Amino acid sequence: MGFLKDIFTGPDDETYEVAHILWALGVVAFIVMVAYTVFKTGSYPQGFGQDFGLLNTGGAAGAYARAKADQTKDRP
């Protein structure tokens, strides 16, 4: 359970990060949606994968920007 807490909390290991939780929910929703589509149609929906990749890239860029901002805030 400590592993999941490390994933979903911020640098202080106490405050839950909404962005991390929403990312995890997005991953689960994507997997369910793709599995359902493949089951029903028999083909992989390529557009879903591309869109999800773009969303993950944007999320990673936002997390990086926030980490950089937190680092500069601590400097004297």
mmCIF file as gemmi writes it, N, C-alpha and C atoms, coordinates in Angstrom:
data_model
loop_
_atom_site.group_PDB
_atom_site.id
_atom_site.type_symbol
_atom_site.label_atom_id
_atom_site.label_alt_id
_atom_site.label_comp_id
_atom_site.label_asym_id
_atom_site.label_entity_id
_atom_site.label_seq_id
_atom_site.pdbx_PDB_ins_code
_atom_site.Cartn_x
_atom_site.Cartn_y
_atom_site.Cartn_z
_atom_site.occupancy
_atom_site.B_iso_or_equiv
_atom_site.pdbx_formal_charge
_atom_site.auth_seq_id
_atom_site.auth_asym_id
_atom_site.pdbx_PDB_model_num
ATOM 1 N N . MET Axp A 1 ? 0.826 -1.193 0 1 0 ? 1 A 1
ATOM 2 C CA . MET Axp A 1 ? 0 0 0 1 0 ? 1 A 1
ATOM 3 C C . MET Axp A 1 ? 0.869 1.255 0 1 0 ? 1 A 1
ATOM 4 N N . GLY Axp A 2 ? 2.087 1.156 0.536 1 0 ? 2 A 1
ATOM 5 C CA . GLY Axp A 2 ? 2.984 2.299 0.554 1 0 ? 2 A 1
ATOM 6 C C . GLY Axp A 2 ? 3.373 2.744 -0.846 1 0 ? 2 A 1
ATOM 7 N N . PHE Axp A 3 ? 3.465 1.78 -1.768 1 0 ? 3 A 1
ATOM 8 C CA . PHE Axp A 3 ? 3.801 2.101 -3.148 1 0 ? 3 A 1
ATOM 9 C C . PHE Axp A 3 ? 2.737 2.987 -3.774 1 0 ? 3 A 1
ATOM 10 N N . LEU Axp A 4 ? 1.462 2.653 -3.559 1 0 ? 4 A 1
ATOM 11 C CA . LEU Axp A 4 ? 0.378 3.469 -4.118 1 0 ? 4 A 1
ATOM 12 C C . LEU Axp A 4 ? 0.346 4.851 -3.479 1 0 ? 4 A 1
ATOM 13 N N . LYS Axp A 5 ? 0.621 4.91 -2.187 1 0 ? 5 A 1
ATOM 14 C CA . LYS Axp A 5 ? 0.639 6.222 -1.518 1 0 ? 5 A 1
ATOM 15 C C . LYS Axp A 5 ? 1.751 7.088 -2.096 1 0 ? 5 A 1
ATOM 16 N N . ASP Axp A 6 ? 2.909 6.475 -2.384 1 0 ? 6 A 1
ATOM 17 C CA . ASP Axp A 6 ? 4.012 7.229 -2.982 1 0 ? 6 A 1
ATOM 18 C C . ASP Axp A 6 ? 3.639 7.766 -4.36 1 0 ? 6 A 1
ATOM 19 N N . ILE Axp A 7 ? 2.857 7.009 -5.107 1 0 ? 7 A 1
ATOM 20 C CA . ILE Axp A 7 ? 2.458 7.438 -6.454 1 0 ? 7 A 1
ATOM 21 C C . ILE Axp A 7 ? 1.469 8.594 -6.387 1 0 ? 7 A 1
ATOM 22 N N . PHE Axp A 8 ? 0.525 8.513 -5.479 1 0 ? 8 A 1
ATOM 23 C CA . PHE Axp A 8 ? -0.575 9.469 -5.469 1 0 ? 8 A 1
ATOM 24 C C . PHE Axp A 8 ? -0.369 10.681 -4.567 1 0 ? 8 A 1
ATOM 25 N N . THR Axp A 9 ? 0.709 10.737 -3.798 1 0 ? 9 A 1
ATOM 26 C CA . THR Axp A 9 ? 0.942 11.892 -2.935 1 0 ? 9 A 1
ATOM 27 C C . THR Axp A 9 ? 2.051 12.77 -3.498 1 0 ? 9 A 1
ATOM 28 N N . GLY Axp A 10 ? 2.091 13.977 -2.995 1 0 ? 10 A 1
ATOM 29 C CA . GLY Axp A 10 ? 3.102 14.939 -3.426 1 0 ? 10 A 1
ATOM 30 C C . GLY Axp A 10 ? 4.414 14.74 -2.71 1 0 ? 10 A 1
ATOM 31 N N . PRO Axp A 11 ? 5.293 15.745 -2.79 1 0 ? 11 A 1
ATOM 32 C CA . PRO Axp A 11 ? 6.619 15.64 -2.187 1 0 ? 11 A 1
ATOM 33 C C . PRO Axp A 11 ? 6.605 15.447 -0.668 1 0 ? 11 A 1
ATOM 34 N N . ASP Axp A 12 ? 5.548 15.891 0.008 1 0 ? 12 A 1
ATOM 35 C CA . ASP Axp A 12 ? 5.493 15.745 1.467 1 0 ? 12 A 1
ATOM 36 C C . ASP Axp A 12 ? 4.971 14.377 1.908 1 0 ? 12 A 1
ATOM 37 N N . ASP Axp A 13 ? 4.574 13.545 0.992 1 0 ? 13 A 1
ATOM 38 C CA . ASP Axp A 13 ? 4.054 12.19 1.242 1 0 ? 13 A 1
ATOM 39 C C . ASP Axp A 13 ? 2.81 12.168 2.123 1 0 ? 13 A 1
ATOM 40 N N . GLU Axp A 14 ? 2.112 13.261 2.198 1 0 ? 14 A 1
ATOM 41 C CA . GLU Axp A 14 ? 0.867 13.319 2.96 1 0 ? 14 A 1
ATOM 42 C C . GLU Axp A 14 ? -0.291 13.852 2.121 1 0 ? 14 A 1
ATOM 43 N N . THR Axp A 15 ? -0.025 14.831 1.283 1 0 ? 15 A 1
ATOM 44 C CA . THR Axp A 15 ? -1.052 15.483 0.484 1 0 ? 15 A 1
ATOM 45 C C . THR Axp A 15 ? -1.265 14.723 -0.815 1 0 ? 15 A 1
ATOM 46 N N . TYR Axp A 16 ? -2.494 14.32 -1.06 1 0 ? 16 A 1
ATOM 47 C CA . TYR Axp A 16 ? -2.804 13.611 -2.304 1 0 ? 16 A 1
ATOM 48 C C . TYR Axp A 16 ? -2.887 14.602 -3.454 1 0 ? 16 A 1
ATOM 49 N N . GLU Axp A 17 ? -2.286 14.25 -4.57 1 0 ? 17 A 1
ATOM 50 C CA . GLU Axp A 17 ? -2.268 15.095 -5.754 1 0 ? 17 A 1
ATOM 51 C C . GLU Axp A 17 ? -3.434 14.715 -6.657 1 0 ? 17 A 1
ATOM 52 N N . VAL Axp A 18 ? -4.293 15.675 -6.942 1 0 ? 18 A 1
ATOM 53 C CA . VAL Axp A 18 ? -5.458 15.423 -7.774 1 0 ? 18 A 1
ATOM 54 C C . VAL Axp A 18 ? -5.035 15.001 -9.183 1 0 ? 18 A 1
ATOM 55 N N . ALA Axp A 19 ? -3.983 15.602 -9.694 1 0 ? 19 A 1
ATOM 56 C CA . ALA Axp A 19 ? -3.522 15.271 -11.048 1 0 ? 19 A 1
ATOM 57 C C . ALA Axp A 19 ? -3.103 13.809 -11.156 1 0 ? 19 A 1
ATOM 58 N N . HIS Axp A 20 ? -2.464 13.278 -10.12 1 0 ? 20 A 1
ATOM 59 C CA . HIS Axp A 20 ? -2.025 11.882 -10.148 1 0 ? 20 A 1
ATOM 60 C C . HIS Axp A 20 ? -3.219 10.934 -10.1 1 0 ? 20 A 1
ATOM 61 N N . ILE Axp A 21 ? -4.206 11.279 -9.298 1 0 ? 21 A 1
ATOM 62 C CA . ILE Axp A 21 ? -5.403 10.444 -9.19 1 0 ? 21 A 1
ATOM 63 C C . ILE Axp A 21 ? -6.179 10.469 -10.5 1 0 ? 21 A 1
ATOM 64 N N . LEU Axp A 22 ? -6.325 11.646 -11.097 1 0 ? 22 A 1
ATOM 65 C CA . LEU Axp A 22 ? -7.04 11.74 -12.367 1 0 ? 22 A 1
ATOM 66 C C . LEU Axp A 22 ? -6.295 11.015 -13.482 1 0 ? 22 A 1
ATOM 67 N N . TRP Axp A 23 ? -4.962 11.038 -13.452 1 0 ? 23 A 1
ATOM 68 C CA . TRP Axp A 23 ? -4.188 10.305 -14.446 1 0 ? 23 A 1
ATOM 69 C C . TRP Axp A 23 ? -4.468 8.811 -14.319 1 0 ? 23 A 1
ATOM 70 N N . ALA Axp A 24 ? -4.476 8.298 -13.092 1 0 ? 24 A 1
ATOM 71 C CA . ALA Axp A 24 ? -4.729 6.873 -12.881 1 0 ? 24 A 1
ATOM 72 C C . ALA Axp A 24 ? -6.138 6.494 -13.331 1 0 ? 24 A 1
ATOM 73 N N . LEU Axp A 25 ? -7.114 7.332 -13.04 1 0 ? 25 A 1
ATOM 74 C CA . LEU Axp A 25 ? -8.481 7.064 -13.503 1 0 ? 25 A 1
ATOM 75 C C . LEU Axp A 25 ? -8.561 7.099 -15.026 1 0 ? 25 A 1
ATOM 76 N N . GLY Axp A 26 ? -7.817 7.999 -15.639 1 0 ? 26 A 1
ATOM 77 C CA . GLY Axp A 26 ? -7.784 8.062 -17.1 1 0 ? 26 A 1
ATOM 78 C C . GLY Axp A 26 ? -7.188 6.816 -17.713 1 0 ? 26 A 1
ATOM 79 N N . VAL Axp A 27 ? -6.151 6.282 -17.1 1 0 ? 27 A 1
ATOM 80 C CA . VAL Axp A 27 ? -5.534 5.051 -17.591 1 0 ? 27 A 1
ATOM 81 C C . VAL Axp A 27 ? -6.518 3.894 -17.502 1 0 ? 27 A 1
ATOM 82 N N . VAL Axp A 28 ? -7.198 3.772 -16.372 1 0 ? 28 A 1
ATOM 83 C CA . VAL Axp A 28 ? -8.178 2.696 -16.211 1 0 ? 28 A 1
ATOM 84 C C . VAL Axp A 28 ? -9.317 2.852 -17.209 1 0 ? 28 A 1
ATOM 85 N N . ALA Axp A 29 ? -9.827 4.07 -17.37 1 0 ? 29 A 1
ATOM 86 C CA . ALA Axp A 29 ? -10.913 4.306 -18.322 1 0 ? 29 A 1
ATOM 87 C C . ALA Axp A 29 ? -10.469 3.987 -19.747 1 0 ? 29 A 1
ATOM 88 N N . PHE Axp A 30 ? -9.235 4.352 -20.094 1 0 ? 30 A 1
ATOM 89 C CA . PHE Axp A 30 ? -8.723 4.065 -21.432 1 0 ? 30 A 1
ATOM 90 C C . PHE Axp A 30 ? -8.641 2.562 -21.675 1 0 ? 30 A 1
ATOM 91 N N . ILE Axp A 31 ? -8.118 1.826 -20.707 1 0 ? 31 A 1
ATOM 92 C CA . ILE Axp A 31 ? -7.981 0.383 -20.869 1 0 ? 31 A 1
ATOM 93 C C . ILE Axp A 31 ? -9.354 -0.271 -21.022 1 0 ? 31 A 1
ATOM 94 N N . VAL Axp A 32 ? -10.313 0.139 -20.209 1 0 ? 32 A 1
ATOM 95 C CA . VAL Axp A 32 ? -11.661 -0.418 -20.304 1 0 ? 32 A 1
ATOM 96 C C . VAL Axp A 32 ? -12.295 -0.077 -21.648 1 0 ? 32 A 1
ATOM 97 N N . MET Axp A 33 ? -12.144 1.163 -22.084 1 0 ? 33 A 1
ATOM 98 C CA . MET Axp A 33 ? -12.746 1.589 -23.345 1 0 ? 33 A 1
ATOM 99 C C . MET Axp A 33 ? -12.144 0.841 -24.533 1 0 ? 33 A 1
ATOM 100 N N . VAL Axp A 34 ? -10.834 0.68 -24.542 1 0 ? 34 A 1
ATOM 101 C CA . VAL Axp A 34 ? -10.182 -0.037 -25.641 1 0 ? 34 A 1
ATOM 102 C C . VAL Axp A 34 ? -10.562 -1.513 -25.618 1 0 ? 34 A 1
ATOM 103 N N . ALA Axp A 35 ? -10.584 -2.116 -24.435 1 0 ? 35 A 1
ATOM 104 C CA . ALA Axp A 35 ? -10.964 -3.526 -24.343 1 0 ? 35 A 1
ATOM 105 C C . ALA Axp A 35 ? -12.386 -3.74 -24.842 1 0 ? 35 A 1
ATOM 106 N N . TYR Axp A 36 ? -13.285 -2.852 -24.486 1 0 ? 36 A 1
ATOM 107 C CA . TYR Axp A 36 ? -14.678 -2.961 -24.955 1 0 ? 36 A 1
ATOM 108 C C . TYR Axp A 36 ? -14.76 -2.812 -26.469 1 0 ? 36 A 1
ATOM 109 N N . THR Axp A 37 ? -14.042 -1.841 -27.009 1 0 ? 37 A 1
ATOM 110 C CA . THR Axp A 37 ? -14.067 -1.613 -28.456 1 0 ? 37 A 1
ATOM 111 C C . THR Axp A 37 ? -13.469 -2.793 -29.207 1 0 ? 37 A 1
ATOM 112 N N . VAL Axp A 38 ? -12.364 -3.326 -28.725 1 0 ? 38 A 1
ATOM 113 C CA . VAL Axp A 38 ? -11.746 -4.488 -29.379 1 0 ? 38 A 1
ATOM 114 C C . VAL Axp A 38 ? -12.68 -5.687 -29.289 1 0 ? 38 A 1
ATOM 115 N N . PHE Axp A 39 ? -13.334 -5.868 -28.162 1 0 ? 39 A 1
ATOM 116 C CA . PHE Axp A 39 ? -14.269 -6.979 -28 1 0 ? 39 A 1
ATOM 117 C C . PHE Axp A 39 ? -15.447 -6.855 -28.959 1 0 ? 39 A 1
ATOM 118 N N . LYS Axp A 40 ? -15.974 -5.641 -29.106 1 0 ? 40 A 1
ATOM 119 C CA . LYS Axp A 40 ? -17.156 -5.441 -29.959 1 0 ? 40 A 1
ATOM 120 C C . LYS Axp A 40 ? -16.825 -5.431 -31.449 1 0 ? 40 A 1
ATOM 121 N N . THR Axp A 41 ? -15.726 -4.768 -31.831 1 0 ? 41 A 1
ATOM 122 C CA . THR Axp A 41 ? -15.44 -4.598 -33.258 1 0 ? 41 A 1
ATOM 123 C C . THR Axp A 41 ? -14.329 -5.516 -33.757 1 0 ? 41 A 1
ATOM 124 N N . GLY Axp A 42 ? -13.469 -5.962 -32.87 1 0 ? 42 A 1
ATOM 125 C CA . GLY Axp A 42 ? -12.364 -6.813 -33.281 1 0 ? 42 A 1
ATOM 126 C C . GLY Axp A 42 ? -11.156 -6.051 -33.795 1 0 ? 42 A 1
ATOM 127 N N . SER Axp A 43 ? -11.172 -4.725 -33.704 1 0 ? 43 A 1
ATOM 128 C CA . SER Axp A 43 ? -10.018 -3.942 -34.154 1 0 ? 43 A 1
ATOM 129 C C . SER Axp A 43 ? -9.663 -2.896 -33.102 1 0 ? 43 A 1
ATOM 130 N N . TYR Axp A 44 ? -8.387 -2.549 -33.084 1 0 ? 44 A 1
ATOM 131 C CA . TYR Axp A 44 ? -7.896 -1.561 -32.126 1 0 ? 44 A 1
ATOM 132 C C . TYR Axp A 44 ? -8.219 -0.157 -32.61 1 0 ? 44 A 1
ATOM 133 N N . PRO Axp A 45 ? -8.814 0.686 -31.768 1 0 ? 45 A 1
ATOM 134 C CA . PRO Axp A 45 ? -9.123 2.062 -32.16 1 0 ? 45 A 1
ATOM 135 C C . PRO Axp A 45 ? -7.876 2.945 -32.086 1 0 ? 45 A 1
ATOM 136 N N . GLN Axp A 46 ? -7.197 3.113 -33.191 1 0 ? 46 A 1
ATOM 137 C CA . GLN Axp A 46 ? -5.925 3.828 -33.213 1 0 ? 46 A 1
ATOM 138 C C . GLN Axp A 46 ? -6.066 5.268 -32.726 1 0 ? 46 A 1
ATOM 139 N N . GLY Axp A 47 ? -7.166 5.908 -33.031 1 0 ? 47 A 1
ATOM 140 C CA . GLY Axp A 47 ? -7.381 7.293 -32.596 1 0 ? 47 A 1
ATOM 141 C C . GLY Axp A 47 ? -7.383 7.433 -31.087 1 0 ? 47 A 1
ATOM 142 N N . PHE Axp A 48 ? -7.928 6.449 -30.385 1 0 ? 48 A 1
ATOM 143 C CA . PHE Axp A 48 ? -7.925 6.486 -28.921 1 0 ? 48 A 1
ATOM 144 C C . PHE Axp A 48 ? -6.498 6.507 -28.397 1 0 ? 48 A 1
ATOM 145 N N . GLY Axp A 49 ? -5.652 5.658 -28.959 1 0 ? 49 A 1
ATOM 146 C CA . GLY Axp A 49 ? -4.268 5.576 -28.513 1 0 ? 49 A 1
ATOM 147 C C . GLY Axp A 49 ? -3.51 6.864 -28.753 1 0 ? 49 A 1
ATOM 148 N N . GLN Axp A 50 ? -3.721 7.468 -29.899 1 0 ? 50 A 1
ATOM 149 C CA . GLN Axp A 50 ? -3.034 8.721 -30.206 1 0 ? 50 A 1
ATOM 150 C C . GLN Axp A 50 ? -3.494 9.84 -29.275 1 0 ? 50 A 1
ATOM 151 N N . ASP Axp A 51 ? -4.788 9.932 -29.055 1 0 ? 51 A 1
ATOM 152 C CA . ASP Axp A 51 ? -5.319 10.97 -28.174 1 0 ? 51 A 1
ATOM 153 C C . ASP Axp A 51 ? -4.842 10.774 -26.74 1 0 ? 51 A 1
ATOM 154 N N . PHE Axp A 52 ? -4.822 9.521 -26.295 1 0 ? 52 A 1
ATOM 155 C CA . PHE Axp A 52 ? -4.373 9.256 -24.935 1 0 ? 52 A 1
ATOM 156 C C . PHE Axp A 52 ? -2.889 9.565 -24.779 1 0 ? 52 A 1
ATOM 157 N N . GLY Axp A 53 ? -2.115 9.305 -25.807 1 0 ? 53 A 1
ATOM 158 C CA . GLY Axp A 53 ? -0.695 9.659 -25.779 1 0 ? 53 A 1
ATOM 159 C C . GLY Axp A 53 ? -0.496 11.159 -25.661 1 0 ? 53 A 1
ATOM 160 N N . LEU Axp A 54 ? -1.315 11.925 -26.371 1 0 ? 54 A 1
ATOM 161 C CA . LEU Axp A 54 ? -1.232 13.386 -26.264 1 0 ? 54 A 1
ATOM 162 C C . LEU Axp A 54 ? -1.625 13.868 -24.868 1 0 ? 54 A 1
ATOM 163 N N . LEU Axp A 55 ? -2.651 13.261 -24.293 1 0 ? 55 A 1
ATOM 164 C CA . LEU Axp A 55 ? -3.056 13.639 -22.943 1 0 ? 55 A 1
ATOM 165 C C . LEU Axp A 55 ? -1.959 13.325 -21.929 1 0 ? 55 A 1
ATOM 166 N N . ASN Axp A 56 ? -1.32 12.173 -22.071 1 0 ? 56 A 1
ATOM 167 C CA . ASN Axp A 56 ? -0.229 11.823 -21.156 1 0 ? 56 A 1
ATOM 168 C C . ASN Axp A 56 ? 0.959 12.759 -21.324 1 0 ? 56 A 1
ATOM 169 N N . THR Axp A 57 ? 1.24 13.164 -22.544 1 0 ? 57 A 1
ATOM 170 C CA . THR Axp A 57 ? 2.331 14.106 -22.782 1 0 ? 57 A 1
ATOM 171 C C . THR Axp A 57 ? 2.035 15.453 -22.119 1 0 ? 57 A 1
ATOM 172 N N . GLY Axp A 58 ? 0.807 15.916 -22.266 1 0 ? 58 A 1
ATOM 173 C CA . GLY Axp A 58 ? 0.417 17.169 -21.617 1 0 ? 58 A 1
ATOM 174 C C . GLY Axp A 58 ? 0.479 17.074 -20.099 1 0 ? 58 A 1
ATOM 175 N N . GLY Axp A 59 ? 0.045 15.944 -19.554 1 0 ? 59 A 1
ATOM 176 C CA . GLY Axp A 59 ? 0.112 15.744 -18.112 1 0 ? 59 A 1
ATOM 177 C C . GLY Axp A 59 ? 1.536 15.709 -17.598 1 0 ? 59 A 1
ATOM 178 N N . ALA Axp A 60 ? 2.414 15.066 -18.354 1 0 ? 60 A 1
ATOM 179 C CA . ALA Axp A 60 ? 3.82 15.003 -17.961 1 0 ? 60 A 1
ATOM 180 C C . ALA Axp A 60 ? 4.455 16.391 -18.011 1 0 ? 60 A 1
ATOM 181 N N . ALA Axp A 61 ? 4.1 17.171 -19.015 1 0 ? 61 A 1
ATOM 182 C CA . ALA Axp A 61 ? 4.628 18.531 -19.118 1 0 ? 61 A 1
ATOM 183 C C . ALA Axp A 61 ? 4.144 19.384 -17.948 1 0 ? 61 A 1
ATOM 184 N N . GLY Axp A 62 ? 2.884 19.21 -17.559 1 0 ? 62 A 1
ATOM 185 C CA . GLY Axp A 62 ? 2.355 19.948 -16.416 1 0 ? 62 A 1
ATOM 186 C C . GLY Axp A 62 ? 3.026 19.553 -15.115 1 0 ? 62 A 1
ATOM 187 N N . ALA Axp A 63 ? 3.266 18.259 -14.93 1 0 ? 63 A 1
ATOM 188 C CA . ALA Axp A 63 ? 3.949 17.786 -13.716 1 0 ? 63 A 1
ATOM 189 C C . ALA Axp A 63 ? 5.38 18.301 -13.674 1 0 ? 63 A 1
ATOM 190 N N . TYR Axp A 64 ? 6.044 18.329 -14.811 1 0 ? 64 A 1
ATOM 191 C CA . TYR Axp A 64 ? 7.413 18.839 -14.879 1 0 ? 64 A 1
ATOM 192 C C . TYR Axp A 64 ? 7.445 20.331 -14.544 1 0 ? 64 A 1
ATOM 193 N N . ALA Axp A 65 ? 6.502 21.086 -15.11 1 0 ? 65 A 1
ATOM 194 C CA . ALA Axp A 65 ? 6.455 22.526 -14.848 1 0 ? 65 A 1
ATOM 195 C C . ALA Axp A 65 ? 6.183 22.794 -13.367 1 0 ? 65 A 1
ATOM 196 N N . ARG Axp A 66 ? 5.308 21.999 -12.772 1 0 ? 66 A 1
ATOM 197 C CA . ARG Axp A 66 ? 5.011 22.199 -11.35 1 0 ? 66 A 1
ATOM 198 C C . ARG Axp A 66 ? 6.221 21.849 -10.492 1 0 ? 66 A 1
ATOM 199 N N . ALA Axp A 67 ? 6.918 20.779 -10.833 1 0 ? 67 A 1
ATOM 200 C CA . ALA Axp A 67 ? 8.108 20.398 -10.068 1 0 ? 67 A 1
ATOM 201 C C . ALA Axp A 67 ? 9.176 21.483 -10.159 1 0 ? 67 A 1
ATOM 202 N N . LYS Axp A 68 ? 9.348 22.052 -11.345 1 0 ? 68 A 1
ATOM 203 C CA . LYS Axp A 68 ? 10.325 23.132 -11.512 1 0 ? 68 A 1
ATOM 204 C C . LYS Axp A 68 ? 9.917 24.353 -10.694 1 0 ? 68 A 1
ATOM 205 N N . ALA Axp A 69 ? 8.626 24.689 -10.681 1 0 ? 69 A 1
ATOM 206 C CA . ALA Axp A 69 ? 8.154 25.829 -9.921 1 0 ? 69 A 1
ATOM 207 C C . ALA Axp A 69 ? 8.343 25.606 -8.42 1 0 ? 69 A 1
ATOM 208 N N . ASP Axp A 70 ? 8.104 24.371 -7.957 1 0 ? 70 A 1
ATOM 209 C CA . ASP Axp A 70 ? 8.306 24.074 -6.541 1 0 ? 70 A 1
ATOM 210 C C . ASP Axp A 70 ? 9.773 24.158 -6.156 1 0 ? 70 A 1
ATOM 211 N N . GLN Axp A 71 ? 10.663 23.775 -7.062 1 0 ? 71 A 1
ATOM 212 C CA . GLN Axp A 71 ? 12.093 23.842 -6.769 1 0 ? 71 A 1
ATOM 213 C C . GLN Axp A 71 ? 12.557 25.289 -6.656 1 0 ? 71 A 1
ATOM 214 N N . THR Axp A 72 ? 12.085 26.148 -7.539 1 0 ? 72 A 1
ATOM 215 C CA . THR Axp A 72 ? 12.522 27.547 -7.508 1 0 ? 72 A 1
ATOM 216 C C . THR Axp A 72 ? 11.903 28.3 -6.345 1 0 ? 72 A 1
ATOM 217 N N . LYS Axp A 73 ? 10.764 27.836 -5.859 1 0 ? 73 A 1
ATOM 218 C CA . LYS Axp A 73 ? 10.109 28.489 -4.727 1 0 ? 73 A 1
ATOM 219 C C . LYS Axp A 73 ? 10.916 28.305 -3.447 1 0 ? 73 A 1
ATOM 220 N N . ASP Axp A 74 ? 11.626 27.192 -3.328 1 0 ? 74 A 1
ATOM 221 C CA . ASP Axp A 74 ? 12.396 26.892 -2.119 1 0 ? 74 A 1
ATOM 222 C C . ASP Axp A 74 ? 13.716 27.638 -2.064 1 0 ? 74 A 1
ATOM 223 N N . ARG Axp A 75 ? 14.153 28.2 -3.144 1 0 ? 75 A 1
ATOM 224 C CA . ARG Axp A 75 ? 15.44 28.91 -3.17 1 0 ? 75 A 1
ATOM 225 C C . ARG Axp A 75 ? 15.326 30.255 -2.465 1 0 ? 75 A 1
ATOM 226 N N . PRO Axp A 76 ? 16.415 30.684 -1.8 1 0 ? 76 A 1
ATOM 227 C CA . PRO Axp A 76 ? 16.375 31.997 -1.097 1 0 ? 76 A 1
ATOM 228 C C . PRO Axp A 76 ? 16.451 33.153 -2.049 1 0 ? 76 A 1
